[in-house]
Amino acid sequence: MPDPGRHGSLRITLLRRLLPAMLALLLGSATIAYWIAWRSATKAYDRALADAALAIAEQLHLKNGEVHLPLTQQAREVLLTDHYDQTFYAVRAADGRLLDGDQRLPLAPEARRSGEIRYYFDARLDHLPIRVAALERELAGQKLTILAGETMVKRNALIREILLGMLLPELLLVALSLLIVWFGVRSGLRPLDGLRHELAGRSHTDLSPLGTDVPQEMQPMVQEINGLLQRLADSLDSQRNFVSDAAHQLRTPIAALQAQVEAALRDAPETARAQLSGVRNACQRLAHLVSQLLALARAEPSLAQTDPEIELAEIIHACAETWLPSAIERGIDLGFEVTPARVRGNRLLLQELLGNLVDNALRHTPDGGAVTVSCRDDAAGCCRLSVEDSGPGIAVAEYERIFERFYRPPGSHSDGCGLGLAIVRAIARQHGGLVCIDRSPRLGGALFEVCLPSGLLQSE
């Protein structure tokens, strides 16, 4: 039997397949957001650096043939003051010689010098990452490079702000999407729950087509289930009809054979009576077997002719009329303890159930013993029908097998055919009940108790 938990939940499976896609979208979105934030911060602060380099270039002039930057100490402090970053500037000649500014500020790598008048590059100064703007100017025939650099505190802070500003709404959107997906999956799978509830609410004999309204994608599955149910119903009907027809066909020749044996037994000499008695007993057992097969065939189909309310006392009285003569003949005290108890079901099947229990008890009770039949309605909404006897009882190891068809416990001397208790269990299940076996605390033999749903409880 397949393990129901082996493949896990369909909801979890769908979420597992959706989550990686959503996480990939989130990662891609984060990458794009980071690129946009980095580009925005870089463009904004690069422009400010370029403006600083341009302002320095505007102040350059020649004095005695040398490049001079006439900035006062106060002007230099203003130029280099920043609340977040360290700023630097430098003016270098074409050969890289420092003309003014900070010696540590490097020139751009050769690969970055593309011949443009203005360009930008990343560098390191005392192990600190910096961003540098370079401006190429020519003054009196001298080619100069003006550099303005700063650390990247403001840039990184701006990138984080932009990134958080873009990612937080996206994270909220992802969380909201997950909730929508979760509830969407639950809503989409709700027809499956309805299908499961409809199947779970059926008895094992209800093979009618499923009527649950399901989406178009699930219709083929429902149609296949309905087709399987129909094939099962046809197969069971064919089997029941075969058993019933065979039993009916056997009844007539068996009855004729039994009548002929009875007639021959009356006229037979004393020497032939023993053999004819054996034949008569065999005919009686065969007739009983055919009757049991008919009862089993009637017990397995759906509950046709169901009565909304049956008084168990009436079933017991009908059974008493049938079995009292046999009990009196053997000196068995067949007693009845009846209290009001009503169930919903098939009257003939319930009579067959009780008849088989009483027949089984009488067969296993020695002459002069006792059999008690009782019924009651407990507070849990269950009607209990009990039959107990003073016979040898049933071993605990046989409790399960005793209900198998044609099974007889080892050492049993009963002339039964092994179908009675199988019929009892089939009828009890047909009515939504169950059968329990125990040892009778009063009589010492077997105690069979059938629990059936109360008719009053179901009608409320």
Buried (B, 14 or more C-beta within 10 A) or exposed (E): EEEEEEEEEEBEEBBEEBEEEBEEBBEEBBEEBBEBBBEBBBEEBBEBBBEBBBEBBEBBEEEEEEBBBEBEEEEBEEBBEEEEBBBBBBBBEEEEEBBBBBEBBBBBEEEBBEEEEBBBBBBEBEEEEBBBBBBBBEEEEBEBBBBBBBBBBBBBEBBEEBBEEBBEEBBEBBEEBBEEBBEEBEEBBEBBEBBEEEEEEEEEBEBEEBEBEBEEEBEEEBEEBBEEBEEEBEEBEEEBEEBBEBBEEBBEEBEEBBEEBEEBBEEBEEEEBEEBEEBBEBBBEBBBBBBBBBBBBBBBBBBEEBBEEBBBBBBBEBBBEEBBEBBEEEEBBBBBEBEEBBBBBBBBBBBBBBBBBBBBBBBBBEEEBBBBBBBBBEEEEBBBBBBBBBBBBBEEEBEEEBBBBEBBBEEBEBEBBBBBBBBBBBBBBBBBBEBEBBEBEEBBBBBBBBBBBBBBBBEE
